[in-house]
Structures are given as C-alpha cells and as structure tokens.
Amino acid sequence: MEVRVVEGDFTGKDVRMGVVVARFNDLLTDELLSGALDCFERHGVEKVDVVKVPGSFEIPFVAKKMAESGKYDAVLALGAVVRGETKHFDLVANEVAKGVANASLQTGVPVIFGVITVEDELQGLNRAGIKSNKGFEYAMAALEMADLMKKLKG
C-alpha cells in the first residue's frame, strides 16, 4: 500500500496574504495584528494587505470579498470579542465564526478564524501578547493553508 501525506509548509515565498482586522477592542486587535505581521515577515511574506473594519461582526463580509478578489492565497481574520453583561457576546462570536467559515467554504480560499473570544480584557491581553500572541499562531495557520492549497492544486 502506498500512502502519500500532503502537508503545508510555513514558507511565505510567493504567498499573497490578506488580513482583515477589527478596530473595536483595538487594545487587543492591534497586538494580534502585530503578531501576525511579525510571523509573516519572519517567514518571508513580501506583501500583506491589511483592511480594517469597525468591529468583529463586519469581518466575514470583508473577508469574503477579499477571498473572492483572487488577489490572496489566504485571508486572515483578526478580531476580539470580550464578554459583556448582555447576550451580545454570544451573538457576535457565533455569527463571526459562522461567517468566516462560510467565506472560506464559498470561495475556496482559506479564511483563517483569528478572532479571540475572551471573558475580560486581561484574558485578552494574555492571548494577544503578554503570555503568547495568538495573532502569530493564526498567521502560521494561514501560511500553512496557503501552501497546502498550492500543493493540492499542483
């Protein structure tokens, strides 16, 4: 039996990357973006387009438009939803997750869900830079998926 395993690499060579990032909760999203850009630079991505939207709820619409454009090998969606005193947190978090997944499935372009959902800002800061930076990790996933799609096509 012959088994062939296909995995993406973390190379940014010839990768066209798009990022959509929410401005709301910018204390957190600016750090996520910084981590993602650091990752892309370290892995050789030469150009990244960053589009800023008002909040996380707007991410899926713009991510889909970016994916449909044909300009990007992958799109990274970055945002932060912090729990408040109302059900707004649950509604936004669920719809953004569904929207990002749908954008990827409908366009055939990897759209990476890089939206942190946290109980409070301190927990967000821990995920966006104090203990680790999830933006860097999400960017790694975007690189891997962009490369994997190229391998599957070729």
C-alpha distance (Angstrom), angle and dihedral (degrees) to the residues before:
residue distance angle dihedral
M1 . . .
E2 3.78 . .
V3 3.79 116.7 .
R4 3.77 121.1 -168.0
V5 3.78 118.6 -167.2
V6 3.79 118.1 -162.6
E7 3.79 120.1 -165.0
G8 3.75 133.9 165.2
D9 3.77 121.9 -113.6
F10 3.77 126.7 -139.9
T11 3.75 97.3 -116.9
G12 3.76 120.6 132.9
K13 3.79 94.0 -165.2
D14 3.80 109.7 130.9
V15 3.82 90.9 -6.6
R16 3.78 118.3 142.8
M17 3.79 108.2 -152.6
G18 3.79 130.4 -169.2
V19 3.79 125.0 -169.1
V20 3.78 127.5 -167.1
V21 3.80 113.7 -167.5
A22 3.80 132.5 -177.7
R23 3.80 118.5 -126.0
F24 3.81 92.8 -155.6
N25 3.82 109.4 96.2
D26 3.80 87.3 18.6
L27 3.79 91.7 168.7
L28 3.80 84.1 72.5
T29 3.80 103.1 27.7
D30 3.81 93.6 51.8
E31 3.81 88.3 56.8
L32 3.81 92.4 47.0
L33 3.80 89.6 51.0
S34 3.79 91.3 47.9
G35 3.81 90.8 52.5
A36 3.80 91.9 47.9
L37 3.80 93.2 49.4
D38 3.81 90.0 47.9
C39 3.80 89.5 54.0
F40 3.79 93.3 48.2
E41 3.80 92.0 49.0
R42 3.81 93.0 48.6
H43 3.80 90.8 50.7
G44 3.79 97.5 48.6
V45 3.80 104.3 -101.5
E46 3.79 104.5 156.5
K47 3.79 101.2 -166.8
V48 3.79 132.6 25.6
D49 3.79 125.3 179.6
V50 3.81 113.1 -148.3
V51 3.80 120.3 -163.5
K52 3.80 118.8 -171.4
V53 3.80 121.4 -150.6
P54 3.81 129.7 -173.3
G55 3.80 97.5 -107.6
S56 3.77 145.2 -16.0
F57 3.80 93.0 -86.2
E58 3.81 89.5 65.9
I59 3.80 94.0 52.0
P60 3.84 99.7 88.4
F61 3.80 94.6 53.1
V62 3.80 93.8 51.8
A63 3.81 93.5 38.8
K64 3.81 89.2 56.0
K65 3.80 92.0 48.3
M66 3.80 90.1 50.5
A67 3.81 92.2 48.0
E68 3.81 91.5 48.0
S69 3.80 91.9 51.7
G70 3.81 93.3 76.0
K71 3.81 89.7 -134.5
Y72 3.82 97.3 107.6
D73 3.79 138.2 60.3
A74 3.80 88.8 -157.4
V75 3.78 138.7 -0.6
L76 3.79 122.7 -142.2
A77 3.81 116.4 -152.3
L78 3.82 113.5 -156.4
G79 3.78 126.7 -174.5
A80 3.77 145.3 128.5
V81 3.78 127.4 -131.7
V82 3.79 113.7 -169.3
R83 3.80 119.5 -163.7
G84 3.77 114.0 -112.2
E85 3.77 134.3 178.1
T86 3.81 95.6 -78.5
K87 3.81 137.7 58.9
H88 3.81 88.6 -100.9
F89 3.82 89.5 100.4
D90 3.81 92.8 58.9
L91 3.78 93.9 44.9
V92 3.79 95.0 49.4
A93 3.81 95.7 42.1
N94 3.81 93.2 49.5
E95 3.79 95.8 45.6
V96 3.79 93.9 46.6
A97 3.80 91.4 50.4
K98 3.81 91.9 49.2
G99 3.79 92.4 44.1
V100 3.79 94.6 51.2
A101 3.81 91.7 47.9
N102 3.80 90.8 49.1
A103 3.81 92.2 48.5
S104 3.78 89.5 56.0
L105 3.79 95.5 44.4
Q106 3.80 94.7 45.0
T107 3.80 95.9 48.1
G108 3.79 102.7 34.1
V109 3.81 89.2 -130.0
P110 3.81 118.2 117.2
V111 3.79 109.2 -107.7
I112 3.78 108.1 -172.2
F113 3.81 118.8 -145.9
G114 3.78 104.5 -132.0
V115 3.78 98.9 160.2
I116 3.77 114.2 126.9
T117 3.80 116.6 -148.5
V118 3.77 111.1 -159.3
E119 3.79 140.6 170.8
D120 3.82 94.9 -130.1
E121 3.80 142.5 -8.1
L122 3.81 93.8 -92.5
Q123 3.79 90.6 57.9
G124 3.81 87.2 47.1
L125 3.80 92.0 51.3
N126 3.79 89.7 51.5
R127 3.82 89.1 56.1
A128 3.79 95.8 40.4
G129 3.75 101.8 50.1
I130 3.80 120.2 -41.7
K131 3.81 98.5 80.7
S132 3.79 99.2 6.7
N133 3.76 138.4 -21.9
K134 3.77 114.1 -117.2
G135 3.81 88.5 -169.5
F136 3.81 88.2 70.0
E137 3.81 91.1 48.6
Y138 3.81 93.4 48.0
A139 3.81 89.6 49.2
M140 3.81 89.1 53.7
A141 3.80 88.9 54.6
A142 3.81 90.0 50.3
L143 3.81 91.2 51.8
E144 3.79 92.4 47.8
M145 3.79 93.7 48.4
A146 3.82 93.3 46.3
D147 3.80 89.9 53.3
L148 3.80 93.2 43.3
M149 3.81 91.6 53.6
K150 3.81 90.0 51.9
K151 3.80 90.3 51.4
L152 3.79 93.0 47.9
K153 3.82 91.2 50.4
G154 3.79 93.7 46.1
